[in-house]
Amino acid sequence: MNVDLKPIGVRKITVDQVIARLRRKLAVVPGATLFLRANQDITVGGRFTSSQYQYTLESENLADLNTWAPRVEAKLRTLRNLRDIATDQQTRGLQATLVIDRDTASRLGIAANAIDNTLYDAFGQRQVSTIYTGLNQYHVVMEVDESYRNSTDAIQSLYVRSSAGMQVPLSAFTHFEMKTTSLAVNHQGQFPAVTISFNLGEGVALGDAVKDIQAAMLQMGLPSDIRPSFQGTAQAFQSSLASQPWLILAALVAVYIVLGVLYESYIHPITILSTLPSAGVGALLALLAFHTELSVIALIGIILLIGIVKKNAIMMIDFAVEAERSGKTRQRPFTRPACCGSVPS
C-alpha cells in the first residue's frame, strides 16, 4: 500500500511524525502487524524486507542459527530506539519424523534397507515400468492411494517383509514424532542466514541505532560461528563512516597539491583551505537549527557548499596575487591634515 502525503507546506509535519502517529493508532488491531516506512531517494541493496534497515546473522550451522536468531530478535525488541522488528526466519513448519525402534526391528529380522524400500514404494513415486505405444511412452509409477497419503495413519496399513519372509506391520517397531521445521532457509552467499529488519524511532539517528545494536550483541555473547553484519542502507552507512575520515584527508591533500602547483606557493593553498572548516561547521549548525538529519542528501549539500566557499576563496586569492604582481598597493583612507598654527584675526 502506497500513501502519498500532502506537500510539506500543507501538512507542517515530517514523514517520520506521520508514521509515528499512524503506528500508535494501528497497533491496536489484534492479530495483525502493519509495517510503515518512508520511500527513500536512494535505496542501497536489493533485499526486500518489511522494515527499512537490515541486520543479518550468518552461520554454517543451521541449528545454531535457528536457536540464536529468535533470541537476537527478542533482544532487539527491547531497544528503545528501534521499531517494527521483523524477521524472514520461517521455522514454524510442521514435520512428522518416523522414529524406528532398531532393537525391535532387529529381533523381527527387519533390515534398514527393507524399511527404506517400503517407504519409497509407498510415498516416493518409484518408477517400476514403462509402457510403449506406437506414438508415445508412459512411465508406470507405484505409490499408495491418495487417501492414504494425507495423514500419518497410513503407517498402520504398511507391512515390511522380514528376513524370514513374514509380513510385519510397520507400526510394530516405528512411531511418529511431530516437530517444527524450516519452511525456507535463506542464504547469504553460500551460508544460511537470517535477516532481522527494523525501523528507527521518531527522531533517532541511524548511527545511534547501530551503536545500540552492537552493544546489545556484545552483551548477549553470540557464538563464534554466528557472524552478524548490517546490510543495505545500514551497511553502506557503516562502511562510509569507517572510510570517511581517510577520504576527507585524501581530498584535502589532493586539493593542496593542485592549488600549490597552480599558485607555486606553499601558503596560498593553506589560506584557501582555511575557509573550509568554518563552512562545514556553519552547515552543521544550519542542520541542527532546522532539525534536519545528516542524510545522504544533506551530505551532498555540504559538499556543494564547501565547493562554493572554496571557489570564492580562490577568486579572492587570484585578485590579491594579481594586484601584488601589478604593483598595486592598498589605498589608505583620506585624512584631513592637522592645523599647525592659529589663523590671524
VEXTI-765239 format. One line per 4 residues: number of its first residue (from 1); for each residue x, y, z of C-alpha. Coordinates in nm, 2 decimals. Layout:
<rs>
NUM	X/Y/Z | ... $
</rs>
This chain:
<rs>
1	0.00/0.00/0.00 | 0.15/0.33/-0.11 | 0.04/0.66/0.05 | 0.12/1.00/-0.09 $
5	0.14/1.28/0.16 | 0.04/1.64/0.11 | 0.32/1.89/0.04 | 0.53/1.98/0.34 $
9	0.39/2.33/0.34 | 0.04/2.20/0.39 | 0.09/1.92/0.64 | 0.35/2.10/0.86 $
13	0.50/1.77/1.00 | 0.76/1.53/0.87 | 0.72/1.18/0.73 | 0.85/1.03/1.05 $
17	0.60/1.21/1.26 | 0.32/1.09/1.03 | 0.44/0.73/1.06 | 0.47/0.76/1.44 $
21	0.11/0.88/1.47 | -0.02/0.61/1.24 | 0.18/0.34/1.42 | 0.01/0.42/1.76 $
25	-0.34/0.41/1.61 | -0.29/0.09/1.41 | -0.11/-0.10/1.68 | -0.45/-0.19/1.85 $
29	-0.56/-0.42/1.56 | -0.54/-0.77/1.71 | -0.36/-1.04/1.51 | -0.22/-0.81/1.25 $
33	0.11/-0.61/1.22 | 0.15/-0.32/0.99 | 0.49/-0.20/0.89 | 0.53/0.16/0.78 $
37	0.84/0.31/0.62 | 0.92/0.62/0.41 | 1.03/0.58/0.05 | 1.40/0.67/0.01 $
41	1.55/0.89/-0.26 | 1.85/0.65/-0.27 | 1.80/0.28/-0.19 | 2.10/0.06/-0.12 $
45	2.07/-0.31/-0.16 | 1.81/-0.52/-0.34 | 1.69/-0.73/-0.04 | 1.32/-0.68/0.03 $
49	1.22/-0.67/0.40 | 0.93/-0.54/0.60 | 1.13/-0.26/0.76 | 1.39/-0.02/0.62 $
53	1.71/-0.14/0.78 | 1.85/-0.49/0.79 | 2.07/-0.69/1.04 | 2.18/-1.03/0.92 $
57	2.30/-1.33/1.12 | 2.51/-1.58/0.91 | 2.64/-1.92/1.01 | 2.73/-2.26/0.85 $
61	2.55/-2.43/1.14 | 2.17/-2.41/1.07 | 2.08/-2.54/1.42 | 2.27/-2.27/1.60 $
65	2.13/-2.01/1.36 | 1.77/-2.13/1.43 | 1.84/-2.12/1.81 | 2.01/-1.77/1.83 $
69	1.81/-1.58/1.57 | 1.49/-1.56/1.79 | 1.70/-1.46/2.08 | 1.86/-1.17/1.89 $
73	1.51/-1.07/1.76 | 1.38/-1.06/2.12 | 1.68/-0.86/2.23 | 1.63/-0.60/1.96 $
77	1.27/-0.56/2.06 | 1.39/-0.44/2.40 | 1.59/-0.15/2.25 | 1.41/0.18/2.28 $
81	1.54/0.34/1.95 | 1.41/0.06/1.73 | 1.06/0.00/1.59 | 0.88/-0.26/1.37 $
85	1.12/-0.55/1.43 | 1.06/-0.83/1.18 | 1.25/-1.14/1.06 | 1.25/-1.36/0.75 $
89	1.30/-1.67/0.95 | 1.03/-1.93/0.89 | 1.07/-2.22/1.14 | 0.70/-2.28/1.22 $
93	0.65/-2.56/0.97 | 0.52/-2.90/1.09 | 0.72/-3.21/1.03 | 0.64/-3.57/1.10 $
97	0.95/-3.78/1.18 | 0.94/-4.15/1.16 | 1.14/-4.30/1.45 | 1.25/-4.66/1.42 $
101	1.30/-4.88/1.72 | 1.61/-5.06/1.58 | 1.63/-5.32/1.86 | 1.27/-5.44/1.79 $
105	1.33/-5.43/1.42 | 1.64/-5.64/1.46 | 1.46/-5.90/1.67 | 1.19/-5.93/1.40 $
109	1.45/-5.97/1.13 | 1.38/-5.63/0.96 | 1.68/-5.47/0.78 | 1.71/-5.10/0.74 $
113	1.71/-5.11/0.36 | 1.38/-5.31/0.37 | 1.22/-5.02/0.56 | 1.36/-4.76/0.31 $
117	1.23/-4.96/0.01 | 0.88/-5.00/0.16 | 0.85/-4.63/0.24 | 0.98/-4.54/-0.11 $
121	0.74/-4.77/-0.28 | 0.45/-4.62/-0.08 | 0.54/-4.25/-0.09 | 0.84/-4.19/-0.32 $
125	0.67/-4.24/-0.66 | 0.90/-4.52/-0.77 | 0.90/-4.58/-1.15 | 0.86/-4.96/-1.19 $
129	0.79/-4.99/-1.57 | 0.74/-4.81/-1.90 | 0.45/-4.87/-2.14 | 0.55/-4.82/-2.50 $
133	0.29/-4.74/-2.77 | 0.32/-4.66/-3.14 | 0.35/-4.29/-3.08 | 0.44/-4.24/-2.72 $
137	0.56/-4.40/-2.40 | 0.42/-4.38/-2.05 | 0.60/-4.43/-1.71 | 0.44/-4.65/-1.46 $
141	0.47/-4.51/-1.11 | 0.39/-4.71/-0.80 | 0.25/-4.54/-0.49 | -0.03/-4.58/-0.23 $
145	-0.37/-4.44/-0.30 | -0.41/-4.07/-0.24 | -0.65/-4.12/0.06 | -0.36/-4.30/0.25 $
149	-0.11/-4.01/0.19 | -0.29/-3.73/0.37 | -0.22/-3.83/0.73 | 0.02/-4.03/0.94 $
153	-0.24/-4.31/0.98 | -0.11/-4.46/0.66 | 0.17/-4.62/0.85 | -0.09/-4.86/1.01 $
157	-0.15/-5.01/0.66 | 0.21/-5.07/0.56 | 0.39/-5.40/0.60 | 0.76/-5.49/0.57 $
161	0.89/-5.83/0.46 | 1.13/-5.97/0.72 | 1.43/-6.19/0.65 | 1.21/-6.50/0.73 $
165	0.96/-6.40/0.46 | 0.69/-6.28/0.71 | 0.49/-5.96/0.67 | 0.54/-5.74/0.97 $
169	0.33/-5.42/1.02 | 0.54/-5.11/1.02 | 0.37/-4.98/1.33 | 0.51/-5.27/1.53 $
173	0.85/-5.11/1.55 | 0.81/-4.74/1.44 | 0.62/-4.44/1.56 | 0.58/-4.07/1.46 $
177	0.72/-3.76/1.63 | 0.58/-3.42/1.54 | 0.85/-3.15/1.52 | 0.88/-2.80/1.38 $
181	1.10/-2.74/1.08 | 1.21/-2.46/0.85 | 0.97/-2.38/0.56 | 1.26/-2.20/0.38 $
185	1.62/-2.15/0.45 | 1.75/-1.81/0.32 | 2.12/-1.78/0.22 | 2.37/-1.51/0.20 $
189	2.65/-1.62/-0.03 | 2.69/-1.98/0.04 | 2.58/-1.99/0.41 | 2.24/-2.00/0.57 $
193	2.14/-1.65/0.70 | 1.85/-1.49/0.89 | 1.78/-1.12/0.83 | 1.62/-0.91/1.11 $
197	1.48/-0.58/0.98 | 1.40/-0.27/1.19 | 1.29/0.09/1.16 | 1.41/0.38/1.37 $
201	1.21/0.56/1.63 | 1.10/0.92/1.59 | 1.40/1.15/1.59 | 1.65/0.87/1.63 $
205	1.96/0.87/1.41 | 2.09/0.56/1.23 | 2.43/0.60/1.40 | 2.27/0.58/1.75 $
209	2.07/0.27/1.65 | 2.39/0.09/1.51 | 2.57/0.16/1.84 | 2.28/0.02/2.04 $
213	2.26/-0.30/1.84 | 2.64/-0.35/1.86 | 2.63/-0.30/2.24 | 2.34/-0.55/2.27 $
217	2.52/-0.81/2.07 | 2.83/-0.78/2.29 | 2.61/-0.81/2.59 | 2.44/-1.13/2.46 $
221	2.77/-1.30/2.37 | 2.70/-1.46/2.03 | 2.88/-1.79/1.95 | 3.18/-1.76/1.73 $
225	3.02/-1.95/1.44 | 2.75/-1.68/1.41 | 2.86/-1.37/1.22 | 2.63/-1.07/1.25 $
229	2.65/-0.78/1.00 | 2.44/-0.49/0.87 | 2.30/-0.50/0.52 | 2.16/-0.25/0.28 $
233	2.15/0.11/0.39 | 2.29/0.03/0.74 | 2.59/-0.14/0.58 | 2.65/0.15/0.35 $
237	2.63/0.39/0.64 | 2.88/0.18/0.84 | 3.12/0.14/0.55 | 3.11/0.51/0.47 $
241	3.16/0.60/0.84 | 3.47/0.39/0.86 | 3.63/0.53/0.54 | 3.51/0.89/0.56 $
245	3.80/1.04/0.76 | 4.05/0.89/0.52 | 3.86/1.01/0.22 | 3.84/1.36/0.36 $
249	4.21/1.36/0.43 | 4.30/1.23/0.08 | 4.07/1.50/-0.07 | 4.24/1.78/0.13 $
253	4.59/1.66/0.03 | 4.49/1.64/-0.34 | 4.34/1.99/-0.33 | 4.65/2.13/-0.15 $
257	4.88/1.97/-0.41 | 4.67/2.11/-0.71 | 4.65/2.46/-0.56 | 5.02/2.46/-0.47 $
261	5.11/2.38/-0.83 | 4.87/2.64/-0.95 | 5.00/2.93/-0.74 | 5.36/2.80/-0.70 $
265	5.33/2.87/-0.33 | 5.30/2.68/0.00 | 5.10/2.94/0.18 | 4.81/3.03/-0.06 $
269	4.66/2.67/-0.06 | 4.66/2.68/0.32 | 4.48/3.02/0.30 | 4.21/2.87/0.07 $
273	4.17/2.55/0.27 | 4.13/2.75/0.60 | 3.79/2.86/0.48 | 3.65/2.51/0.47 $
277	3.62/2.43/0.85 | 3.40/2.74/0.91 | 3.18/2.64/0.61 | 3.14/2.28/0.74 $
281	3.06/2.40/1.09 | 2.81/2.65/0.96 | 2.64/2.38/0.76 | 2.61/2.15/1.06 $
285	2.47/2.43/1.27 | 2.21/2.50/1.00 | 2.11/2.13/1.00 | 2.07/2.15/1.38 $
289	1.87/2.47/1.36 | 1.62/2.33/1.12 | 1.61/1.98/1.29 | 1.74/1.80/0.97 $
293	1.93/1.47/0.98 | 2.27/1.44/0.83 | 2.14/1.22/0.54 | 2.30/1.15/0.20 $
297	2.12/1.45/0.05 | 2.24/1.67/0.33 | 2.60/1.55/0.29 | 2.58/1.63/-0.08 $
301	2.46/1.98/0.01 | 2.75/2.03/0.24 | 2.99/1.92/-0.03 | 2.84/2.17/-0.27 $
305	2.86/2.44/-0.01 | 3.23/2.37/0.05 | 3.29/2.39/-0.32 | 3.12/2.73/-0.34 $
309	3.32/2.86/-0.05 | 3.64/2.73/-0.19 | 3.57/2.89/-0.53 | 3.52/3.23/-0.36 $
313	3.84/3.19/-0.17 | 4.02/3.11/-0.49 | 3.88/3.42/-0.65 | 4.00/3.63/-0.36 $
317	4.35/3.49/-0.37 | 4.36/3.54/-0.75 | 4.26/3.90/-0.71 | 4.52/3.96/-0.43 $
321	4.80/3.79/-0.63 | 4.72/3.98/-0.95 | 4.72/4.31/-0.76 | 5.05/4.23/-0.60 $
325	5.21/4.14/-0.93 | 5.08/4.46/-1.10 | 5.23/4.68/-0.82 | 4.91/4.80/-0.68 $
329	4.91/4.89/-0.31 | 4.64/4.92/-0.06 | 4.48/5.26/-0.08 | 4.49/5.45/0.25 $
333	4.18/5.63/0.38 | 4.18/6.01/0.33 | 4.26/6.21/0.65 | 4.24/6.59/0.69 $
337	4.58/6.75/0.76 | 4.63/6.88/1.11 | 4.64/7.26/1.16 | 4.98/7.38/1.26 $
341	4.91/7.74/1.37 | 4.64/7.98/1.46 | 4.45/8.18/1.20 | 4.52/8.55/1.22 $
345	4.22/8.77/1.30 $
</rs>
